[in-house]
Amino acid sequence: MRGRTAILADPLLDRMLLSPDEIMDKVEELGAAITRDYAGKDLVLLTVLRGGLIFLADLCRHIELPLSMDFMSISSYAGGGAAVRITKDLDDPIEGRHVLVIEDIIDTGLTLHYLMGILRQRQPASLEVCTLLDKDARRIADLSIAYRGYCIPDRFVVGYGLDLGGRFRNLPFVATLKDEVMG
């Protein structure tokens, strides 16, 4: 715990929002619900690199079903907006399979909404979303979220896969940043 305390003492971090225990309790709960709901189905867990990787790794170990995983990487076009460019596409086809998109956090929802449209064109048997964190106060796009971990306040958060300029992804907790960092 000494290392975690030292990391939390980083001058950019404000406070711990979710502890490692709170996160793992929610991951286990979500895994049990997914296990129940997808029993007997050809399940594919899909995440967008890099942020969702930590959550996916923990979640898949709490889903007591045969499943496969696949990954995409996307980047926004210059100028922002909801249009994205796929920089790494899926390795396997998803047609006729039950796809669960695993997200670390959903903010405005614009990128995920765009991605869901692309995935629907590939004709999966079903397409749903599981997110650990939902910042619904900033939602712009209309999204259906089948599995939601925590609704969080409209603050920039890091840890458990979430980063600031590549830093803090490895934290075992989720923390807010000090206001002056983002302000």
PENORDA-V517514 format. One record per pair of residues at least 24 apart in sequence whose ideal C-beta (glycine too) atoms are under 10 Angstrom apart, sorted by the first residue. I is the first residue (numbers start at 1). GAP is how many residues later the second one is. If there is no record, write none. Layout:
# PENORDA-V517514
i->I gap->GAP
i->I gap->GAP
This chain:
# PENORDA-V517514
i->3 gap->169
i->4 gap->167
i->4 gap->168
i->4 gap->169
i->7 gap->152
i->7 gap->161
i->7 gap->163
i->7 gap->164
i->7 gap->165
i->7 gap->166
i->7 gap->168
i->8 gap->151
i->8 gap->163
i->8 gap->165
i->8 gap->167
i->10 gap->148
i->10 gap->157
i->10 gap->158
i->10 gap->161
i->10 gap->165
i->10 gap->167
i->10 gap->168
i->11 gap->167
i->11 gap->169
i->11 gap->170
i->12 gap->146
i->12 gap->152
i->12 gap->155
i->12 gap->156
i->12 gap->163
i->12 gap->165
i->12 gap->166
i->12 gap->168
i->12 gap->169
i->12 gap->170
i->13 gap->145
i->13 gap->146
i->13 gap->151
i->13 gap->155
i->13 gap->158
i->13 gap->160
i->13 gap->162
i->13 gap->163
i->13 gap->164
i->13 gap->165
i->13 gap->168
i->14 gap->141
i->14 gap->142
i->14 gap->143
i->14 gap->161
i->14 gap->162
i->14 gap->163
i->14 gap->164
i->14 gap->165
i->14 gap->166
i->14 gap->167
i->15 gap->140
i->15 gap->160
i->15 gap->161
i->15 gap->162
i->15 gap->163
i->16 gap->143
i->16 gap->155
i->16 gap->157
i->16 gap->158
i->16 gap->159
i->16 gap->160
i->17 gap->116
i->17 gap->133
i->17 gap->135
i->17 gap->136
i->17 gap->138
i->17 gap->140
i->17 gap->141
i->17 gap->142
i->17 gap->156
i->17 gap->157
i->17 gap->158
i->17 gap->159
i->18 gap->114
i->18 gap->115
i->18 gap->131
i->18 gap->132
i->18 gap->134
i->18 gap->139
i->18 gap->141
i->18 gap->142
i->18 gap->155
i->18 gap->156
i->18 gap->157
i->19 gap->153
i->19 gap->154
i->19 gap->155
i->20 gap->139
i->20 gap->140
i->20 gap->151
i->20 gap->152
i->20 gap->153
i->20 gap->154
i->21 gap->151
i->21 gap->152
i->22 gap->127
i->22 gap->128
i->22 gap->151
i->22 gap->152
i->23 gap->31
i->23 gap->32
i->23 gap->35
i->23 gap->109
i->23 gap->110
i->23 gap->126
i->23 gap->127
i->23 gap->136
i->23 gap->137
i->23 gap->149
i->23 gap->150
i->23 gap->151
i->24 gap->34
i->24 gap->38
i->24 gap->148
i->25 gap->124
i->26 gap->29
i->26 gap->32
i->26 gap->33
i->26 gap->106
i->26 gap->107
i->26 gap->122
i->26 gap->123
i->26 gap->124
i->27 gap->28
i->27 gap->30
i->27 gap->31
i->27 gap->32
i->27 gap->33
i->27 gap->34
i->27 gap->35
i->27 gap->105
i->27 gap->122
i->27 gap->133
i->28 gap->30
i->28 gap->31
i->28 gap->33
i->28 gap->34
i->29 gap->33
i->29 gap->118
i->29 gap->120
i->30 gap->25
i->30 gap->28
i->30 gap->29
i->30 gap->32
i->30 gap->33
i->30 gap->72
i->30 gap->100
i->30 gap->101
i->30 gap->102
i->30 gap->117
i->30 gap->118
i->30 gap->119
i->31 gap->27
i->31 gap->28
i->31 gap->29
i->31 gap->30
i->31 gap->31
i->31 gap->32
i->31 gap->33
i->31 gap->34
i->31 gap->99
i->31 gap->116
i->32 gap->30
i->32 gap->31
i->32 gap->32
i->33 gap->29
i->33 gap->30
i->33 gap->97
i->33 gap->113
i->33 gap->114
i->34 gap->25
i->34 gap->26
i->34 gap->28
i->34 gap->29
i->34 gap->30
i->34 gap->31
i->34 gap->33
i->34 gap->66
i->34 gap->68
i->34 gap->94
i->34 gap->96
i->34 gap->112
i->34 gap->113
i->35 gap->27
i->35 gap->28
i->35 gap->29
i->35 gap->30
i->35 gap->32
i->36 gap->28
i->36 gap->29
i->37 gap->28
i->37 gap->61
i->37 gap->63
i->37 gap->89
i->37 gap->91
i->37 gap->109
i->37 gap->110
i->38 gap->25
i->38 gap->27
i->38 gap->28
i->38 gap->29
i->38 gap->60
i->38 gap->62
i->38 gap->88
i->38 gap->90
i->39 gap->25
i->39 gap->26
i->40 gap->25
i->40 gap->26
i->40 gap->58
i->41 gap->24
i->41 gap->25
i->41 gap->26
i->41 gap->56
i->41 gap->57
i->41 gap->59
i->41 gap->84
i->41 gap->85
i->42 gap->24
i->42 gap->25
i->42 gap->26
i->42 gap->52
i->42 gap->54
i->42 gap->55
i->42 gap->56
i->42 gap->57
i->42 gap->82
i->42 gap->83
i->43 gap->24
i->43 gap->25
i->43 gap->26
i->43 gap->54
i->43 gap->55
i->43 gap->56
i->43 gap->57
i->43 gap->82
i->43 gap->83
i->44 gap->24
i->44 gap->25
i->44 gap->26
i->44 gap->46
i->44 gap->48
i->44 gap->49
i->44 gap->50
i->44 gap->53
i->44 gap->54
i->44 gap->55
i->44 gap->56
i->44 gap->57
i->44 gap->80
i->44 gap->81
i->44 gap->83
i->45 gap->24
i->45 gap->25
i->45 gap->26
i->45 gap->53
i->45 gap->54
i->45 gap->55
i->45 gap->56
i->45 gap->57
i->45 gap->85
i->46 gap->24
i->46 gap->25
i->46 gap->26
i->46 gap->44
i->46 gap->46
i->46 gap->48
i->46 gap->51
i->46 gap->53
i->46 gap->54
i->46 gap->55
i->46 gap->56
i->46 gap->57
i->46 gap->69
i->46 gap->73
i->46 gap->78
i->46 gap->81
i->47 gap->24
i->47 gap->25
i->47 gap->26
i->47 gap->53
i->47 gap->54
i->47 gap->55
i->47 gap->56
i->47 gap->57
i->47 gap->83
i->47 gap->114
i->48 gap->24
i->48 gap->25
i->48 gap->26
i->48 gap->36
i->48 gap->38
i->48 gap->40
i->48 gap->53
i->48 gap->54
i->48 gap->55
i->48 gap->56
i->48 gap->63
i->48 gap->64
i->48 gap->67
i->49 gap->24
i->49 gap->25
i->49 gap->38
i->49 gap->39
i->50 gap->54
i->50 gap->111
i->50 gap->112
i->50 gap->113
i->50 gap->116
i->50 gap->119
i->51 gap->52
i->51 gap->53
i->51 gap->54
i->51 gap->109
i->51 gap->110
i->51 gap->111
i->51 gap->112
i->51 gap->118
i->52 gap->49
i->52 gap->50
i->52 gap->51
i->52 gap->52
i->52 gap->53
i->52 gap->78
i->52 gap->79
i->52 gap->80
i->52 gap->109
i->52 gap->110
i->53 gap->49
i->53 gap->51
i->53 gap->108
i->53 gap->116
i->54 gap->50
i->54 gap->78
i->54 gap->105
i->54 gap->106
i->54 gap->107
i->54 gap->108
i->54 gap->115
i->54 gap->116
i->54 gap->117
i->54 gap->118
i->55 gap->47
i->55 gap->48
i->55 gap->49
i->55 gap->50
i->55 gap->75
i->55 gap->76
i->55 gap->77
i->55 gap->78
i->55 gap->94
i->55 gap->105
i->55 gap->106
i->55 gap->107
i->56 gap->44
i->56 gap->46
i->56 gap->47
i->56 gap->48
i->56 gap->74
i->56 gap->76
i->56 gap->105
i->57 gap->45
i->57 gap->104
i->58 gap->74
i->58 gap->102
i->58 gap->103
i->59 gap->41
i->59 gap->43
i->59 gap->71
i->59 gap->73
i->59 gap->88
i->59 gap->90
i->60 gap->42
i->63 gap->37
i->67 gap->31
i->67 gap->33
i->68 gap->24
i->68 gap->26
i->68 gap->29
i->69 gap->33
i->70 gap->24
i->70 gap->27
i->70 gap->29
i->72 gap->29
i->72 gap->43
i->72 gap->46
i->72 gap->47
i->74 gap->37
i->74 gap->40
i->74 gap->41
i->74 gap->44
i->75 gap->36
i->76 gap->34
i->76 gap->35
i->76 gap->38
i->80 gap->30
i->81 gap->29
i->81 gap->30
i->81 gap->33
i->82 gap->26
i->82 gap->27
i->82 gap->28
i->82 gap->29
i->82 gap->30
i->82 gap->31
i->82 gap->32
i->82 gap->33
i->82 gap->35
i->82 gap->58
i->82 gap->59
i->83 gap->27
i->83 gap->28
i->83 gap->31
i->84 gap->26
i->84 gap->27
i->84 gap->28
i->84 gap->30
i->84 gap->31
i->84 gap->34
i->86 gap->29
i->86 gap->32
i->89 gap->29
i->90 gap->29
i->90 gap->32
i->93 gap->29
i->93 gap->30
i->93 gap->31
i->94 gap->25
i->94 gap->28
i->94 gap->29
i->94 gap->30
i->94 gap->31
i->94 gap->33
i->95 gap->27
i->95 gap->28
i->95 gap->29
i->95 gap->30
i->96 gap->26
i->96 gap->27
i->96 gap->28
i->96 gap->29
i->96 gap->30
i->97 gap->25
i->97 gap->26
i->97 gap->27
i->97 gap->28
i->97 gap->29
i->97 gap->30
i->98 gap->26
i->98 gap->27
i->98 gap->28
i->98 gap->29
i->98 gap->30
i->99 gap->25
i->99 gap->26
i->99 gap->27
i->99 gap->28
i->99 gap->29
i->99 gap->30
i->100 gap->24
i->100 gap->26
i->100 gap->27
i->100 gap->28
i->100 gap->29
i->100 gap->30
i->100 gap->46
i->100 gap->47
i->101 gap->26
i->101 gap->27
i->101 gap->28
i->101 gap->29
i->101 gap->30
i->101 gap->44
i->101 gap->45
i->102 gap->27
i->102 gap->28
i->102 gap->29
i->102 gap->30
i->102 gap->45
i->103 gap->26
i->103 gap->27
i->103 gap->28
i->103 gap->29
i->103 gap->30
i->103 gap->31
i->103 gap->40
i->103 gap->42
i->103 gap->44
i->103 gap->45
i->103 gap->46
i->103 gap->58
i->104 gap->27
i->104 gap->28
i->104 gap->29
i->104 gap->45
i->104 gap->53
i->104 gap->55
i->104 gap->56
i->104 gap->57
i->104 gap->58
i->104 gap->59
i->104 gap->65
i->104 gap->70
i->105 gap->26
i->105 gap->27
i->105 gap->28
i->105 gap->29
i->105 gap->30
i->105 gap->44
i->105 gap->45
i->105 gap->47
i->105 gap->52
i->105 gap->55
i->105 gap->56
i->105 gap->57
i->105 gap->69
i->106 gap->25
i->106 gap->26
i->106 gap->27
i->106 gap->28
i->106 gap->29
i->106 gap->30
i->106 gap->32
i->106 gap->33
i->106 gap->35
i->106 gap->37
i->106 gap->39
i->106 gap->42
i->107 gap->26
i->107 gap->27
i->107 gap->28
i->107 gap->29
i->107 gap->30
i->107 gap->31
i->107 gap->32
i->107 gap->33
i->107 gap->34
i->107 gap->47
i->107 gap->49
i->108 gap->27
i->108 gap->30
i->108 gap->31
i->108 gap->32
i->108 gap->33
i->108 gap->35
i->109 gap->25
i->109 gap->26
i->109 gap->27
i->109 gap->29
i->109 gap->30
i->109 gap->31
i->109 gap->32
i->109 gap->33
i->109 gap->34
i->109 gap->36
i->110 gap->29
i->110 gap->30
i->110 gap->31
i->110 gap->33
i->111 gap->30
i->112 gap->29
i->112 gap->31
i->112 gap->33
i->113 gap->26
i->113 gap->27
i->113 gap->28
i->113 gap->29
i->113 gap->30
i->114 gap->27
i->116 gap->25
i->116 gap->27
i->116 gap->28
i->132 gap->28
i->132 gap->29
i->132 gap->30
i->132 gap->42
i->133 gap->24
i->133 gap->27
i->133 gap->28
i->133 gap->29
i->133 gap->41
i->150 gap->24
i->152 gap->24
i->155 gap->24
i->155 gap->27
i->156 gap->25
i->156 gap->26
i->156 gap->27
